């Protein structure tokens, strides 16, 4: 597992209130969360909602554009 280089932002009482991480790490985390959520959505999907691969890819690309 990769260690995350992070910097904490603290308030006047020295309590941690936020964290800064490199943008590339944040983008990797975002992709992992998207993939995880997509996996669980696909797992819950019923057979009647199945799409062919090319249709599914087109649908997913459309979702990404709308986000």
Buried (B, 14 or more C-beta within 10 A) or exposed (E): EEEEEEEEEEEEEEEEEEEEEEEEBEEBEEEEEBEEEEEEEEEEEEEEEEEEEEEEEEEEEEEEEEE
